[in-house]
Amino acid sequence: MLLDNYARELLPLYDYAQSEYLVSGEAAGHSYTTRILVRHPIDMRRFNGRILSEVSHIWGGISVWRAYHRQVMRAGYIWVEIDSQAPSALDLVKNADPERYEAIHFVNDTLASEFKSTIPFTPNPTPETLAAEYDEFKERWWEATPQSFEIIAQVAASLREDLPGLGGSAANTILLAGISQTGGLTRRFIERYHGVLRGENDAPLFDGYLPGASGGDALPDIDVPVIEVLGEAEFQSVRWPCGVSGQVRGLSHRRDDSDTFRLYEVAGMAHRETRRMSAFDVDRLKNSPLPSGANWSSFPNTHIYNALLELLAEWAEGTASPPPSQVLETIGETDEIVRDDVGNAVGGVRSTHTEAPTSTLVAATPMGRPSWYHGNETPLTDDVLRKRYGSVAGYRSEFGRALDKLLDQRLLLPTDAEELRLDAESVNF
């Protein structure tokens, strides 16, 4: 099943259209043909000169579009999906319509479905066992798609010129983002390929990177900006109750700020958002268990991502620098997160959900798959709310101060702030 239909029904609302292209070349010494999917303003005079690109997830799906699509279309970006990972391109694109995509081929013919059958599972594992199995599994991902990084580079180079039939689409600024597995792919491109795969006159192919919801050792400085974003759900200490290895183990991913690097760890943020669920998500989670008294989280992952996208684009274009890195408070040098009096994470990027809380947030729901991907929240009792805020007016004052601080830091966009204000109007106790 093709998973790139997420929010496709919103394209007409924003006056956007979708185009697709087959691209061919040679990578890792062998020929390939694959697809790129492009979503763009119908009136290309609205194009802001920025392209946000992502690689389709190895299991299929477009995590970046899912998180960023409203800001992409509000601001006039072009979004490009690059189907460079052979297992998903062959299994979930080509096999979805074999006649249409007959030409798609890679040097490796491993399918995504073959990987799913080999996901490691050890009953009652130790954290060390989980981590080792997960790392071994990731290495097999890379081995199955040896042409991916050269394909990404070749597509990026081509985006500096107009796409066929789409005049005015040549990019001034090209950004590569990823979330979860593709966040790891973006990190790997930064670490191993950014300095090697270059454009004309040794120029960088990408003007900035936004890896998210992934992990690993601290990223190096490169000659373009990098903003790394991690929700608390990526920490091993948060995922461990779910029996899932964390992307972040310990604090080895942290490093000092530089002229081209920032790290934002976000309190309360789950791996996947449930604030706005598609019909597919609703159906997928309808029978998933939740802890007693809890609801799926209303935490706005997308609002954080939207703001970071604009910060990265401005930084890449030299018009503004982002605020300093913000990291969660942990116990000593461990990845065990410090909690406040209602159980929410302390430190990191704040939100109205953590600065003016009305619930206790759990960033990874320990109820099996697919629940662990998502966060849940348990409402605070009226007595707790009255003790904390005194009155609804007191709550709204604290909420407003938190919102203004986020706007001042540019970690929230004004349009998204108004959506949160509407939420606050409905709070009563």
N, C-alpha and C positions, 0 to 999 in steps of 0.2 A: 504494500500500500504506500502510495506517495504521501509524505507527511509535510510537503511544502504548501499545503492549502491553508495553514494556520493564518487566520485574519485576512485571508484573501478577499472575503466578502466586503472588507472595509475599503478596498482600493477605489471603488467609485465614489465613496464618500469624501475621499481626499483628492479626487481627480487624478488618480494614478492608474497606470496600466502595467501589464506584465509582458515581457518578451523573453524568448529563450534562443540560445545559439549553441551549435555544436562547434567545439574547438578541437583542433588537432595539432600535433607536434611530436617532438621526440623528447623523452625524459628518461634518465637513468639508462641511456643507451638503447632505448626501445621506443617504438611508436605508441601513440595513444590517441584516442578520440573520447571526449567527454562533453558534458553539457555545462553551460553557465545559465543561471536564471537571473533575470534583471527586472526590477520594479522601479518605475521612474515616473515623473510627472508627465501627464499627457501633453500639457503645454510646457515645452522644455525651457521656456523663458523663466519658469519657476525654479529650475535646477540651480542649486546654490554652489555648484562647483566641487562639492564633496561627495565622494563615494565611500560608503560603508560596506565592506566586504566580509564575508565569512565563508568557511568551508562547511559543507553539510556534514552533520554528525555521523560517526561511523555506524550508529544504529539507525540512521535516517533522521530527518527533522532539521530544523533551522532555528537553533537556540537563540541566536542573535536577533533575527527578525522577530521572534516571539517576544523578546524583552524590549526591543527598541522601536518597533514598527510605527508607533504613533508619533514619536519625535522625528523619525525618518521622514514621514509624510508631512507632518506639520511644517518642518523646516526646509523641505525641498531637496533632500538628499536623493541620490540614486543608491539603491541597495543591490548588491551582487552576491549570489550564491555560487560558489565554485565547487563542482562535484569532482574533487581531486582524489578522494579516498576510495580506492577500488572496491572494497567490500560493499559499501553503501551505494556507490554509483551503479554497480552491476546488479545488486540484489534489489534495491529499492527504487531505482530510477529505470534502468534498462528493463528489468523483469516486470515492471508495472505496465510497460507498453513496448513489448519486444519489437514490434514492427516499426514504431516511430523512432525508437532508439537503437535500431539494429547496428548502427555504425560504432556505438560506444564499445571501446575495448581498452584493456590495460595489459601490461606484461604479466600481472598476477590475476588469477581468476577466483580467489577466495571470496566467499559471500558472507555478508553480515550475519545471516542466519546460522552459518557454521560457527561463528564466534559465540553466538548466544547459547549454543548447546554446550560450550566449554567454559562458561562462567564458573570460576572456582567457588566451592562451598565446602567448608570444613565445620562440622558441628562443634559448638563451644570453642571457637578458636581464641587464641591469645591475640592482643593487638599486633604483636610482632608477626604472627602467622598471617593475619589478614593483610598486613602491609606487604609482606613478601609475595603473597599470591597475587595481589593487585599489581605490583610492580612487574612481575613476570608476565601477567596478562597484557599490560600496556606494551611491553616490548614486542609481543606477538602482533599487536595492532600495527606498529611501525613496520615490522617485517612484511606484513601483508599488503602494504601500500607504498612501495619504494619510490614510485614516481611522483608522489603527492606534492612534495615541496617545490620541485622544479615546475610542475604544472601551475602551482599557485603563483610562482614568480613570473612565468610567461603570461599568465592572464593579467597580472598586475601591470606588467609593461604595456600590454595592449590597451589598457584602460586610459592611458595618457592621450589616446586618439579617439575620435568618434567611433562608437559602435556602428556596424552596418545598419543603415536605415534609421538611425537615431541621431540626427544632426544636433550638434550642441552638447553632446554627452561627454566630451573629453574632460577628464578630471584635472582640477588643480590640486586637490588634496585627496589622497587615497589612504584609508584607514583599514587595518585588519583587526577584527575582534573575534573573540571566541568565548564560549561558556561551557563549562564542564569538559568533556573530552576535547572539544575544539578550543577551549581555553588552554588545555595542555598542548595542543598542536600549535597555537599561537606562541606560547612560551618556547616551544622547541624551535620555531622559526626564528625567534629573537636570538636564542642561544647559539644556534648552529648555522643559520642560513642568511640572516640579515646582512652580515659583513661579507658574505661570499657571493650570493646571488644579487647582482646589482644592475642598475639601469644604465642609460647612456651617460658617458662622462663620469662613470662610477657613482652616479646618484642613487640614493636609496629607492627601492621600488615602492615601499610604503612610507608615508609621512608620519605615521604614529600607530601605536598598538594598544589594544585594550583587552588583555587576557582576563577572564573572569572565572570564578568558581572552580579553580584548578589548584595546583600547588607544586611544590618542588623547592629546590635551593634558591637562594636569592638570585634574581636576574641581574645580568651585567649592565653596565652603562653602554649605550649605543648612541649613534648620532641623530636619533629622532626621539620624540617623547614616548614614554611608556607609562600608562596608568594601569596598575593591577588592582582588581577589586575582589574581595573575598567576603562572603557572608559568613556568619558564625557557624553555619551548617557544614562548612568545609573542614572544621577542626575535628581532629580525631576524638577528642574528649566529648564532643557533641554527638558524633555519629556512632560512637562505641555502643551505646544502649540499643542501637538499631542493628548491630551485628555487621556493620559496613565499615570498610576502611576509609579513613579521612583523607582528603586531598592534602590537608595541612597536618603534618606530624611534628610536634615540637614547634620551634620558632625559627627554623633555618631559612625560611623564606623572607624574613625581615632584613632590611638593610637601611642605611641612611638615605635621605633625600639627596638628589643631585639636580643638575640643570635639565636632566631628561628622565627623571624617575620619581613616581609617587606610588604609595601603597595605601589603599583604603580598605580597612576591615569594618564590616557593617554589623552593628548589633541588631539582633532580631531577624536577620535575613536568612531565609531558607534557600535550598538549592534550586527549587522551582517555586514560582509564585502561584498562589491560589486566590489572590484578590480578584482577578478577572479570569475566569475559567471559560475556555471554549466548550462547545457542546461535546467534543471528544473528551476533554478533561473531566467534565461533569460525569459522563458515562463511565469513564475509567475509574473514577474515585467513588462512585455511588455506593459500592459495597465494601469500600476500604474502611477498616475500623479506626476509630478515634478514641483517645482516652475519655473516660467518663466526664461529662460536663464541658468538653472542649468543642470548638468549631475549627474549621480550616482557617488558617491565618489570613488576616486582611492586610498584612504587611506589604507595602508598595515597592517591591523590587524594581519595577519598571521606572518609578520616579527617580530612584538612585541612578540607574543606568542612563536615563535620559540626560540628567545633569552632567554625568561623567563624560558622555559623548560630546557634549558641547564644550566642556573643559578641555578635552583632548584635542578637538578640532581647532579651538582658539590657540592652544599651546603650539600645535603643529604649524599653524600659520603665523605665529609670532605676535599675536595681538594681545595675549594675556597669559599669565601663569596661574596654575591651580593652587589652592591652599596647601599647606604642609600635609604630609601623610598623617593618618589617624589610625591608631591600632587599638585593639581591645585590651582591656586590663586582664592580665593572667596571673596565676599564682606562681611566683618565682619565674624560673625559666621553662616552666611546663606550658602546655597548651590548654590547661584547665582554666576556664574563664571565670572571672570574679562576677558574682551576681549581686543585685541590689535587694532591697527589702521585699520586693514583690517577685523576685526570681528572674528579672531581666538582666541581660549582659551589661557590664559596666565598660565605659570607654568606647573607642572606635567612632565611626561615623554614626551620629545620632539621628533620630527621626522623631516625629511627634508620637510615634508608637512607643518610644522608649523614654522620651523627655516628659511627656504628659500621658502616661500609660493609663489605659482602662482595662488592661488584661495582662496576664502572664504569657509571654511568648516562648514557645518551644520550637527551635529552628529545624529540628529533624524528628519526625513523629515515629516513635519506636514501636511500630505495629506491623512490621514486615513490608514487603513490596506491594504496591508502589508508594505506600504511605511515607516511607522515610524521605523521599525526595522533597516532601512538602512540610511546611510548618503548621503548627496549630496554636490556638490561643484559648485560654480559659479566662472568662470575664472576672474582673475583681468584683467583690460584693459591694452593695451600696454602702455598707458600713465602712469598708476600707476606703472607698472613694470619698465619702464625707470626711473621714479622718484626714485624708491626704489633702483634699482641695477645699474643704469647708462647705462649698456650695457649687452648683453648676457654673455660676459666674466665676468662681475661683478657678475651676477647671479651664474654662474658656480663656481666662487671662494667661494661665500657664501655657496652654496650647498655643496661643497667639505669640507669646514670647519665643517659644521653641521654633515656631514657623519662621518668624522674622530672623532668627539667628541662622537658620538653614539658608534662607534667601541671601543674607549678607555674605555667607561663606560660598555662595554659588553652588551649593550641594542640593539645591532644589530649584526647579524652574517655576516661574510665576504661574503658568497655566496649571501645572500639577499642584501647586500650593492651593489654588482655588478649589480643586477637587477635595483636598483634605479639609478645607474650611467647611465645606458642605457636610462632610462626615461629622465634624465636631458639633454642628448645629443639632444633630439628632441625639446627642448624648444627654441622658437625663438620669438623675438618681435622687 
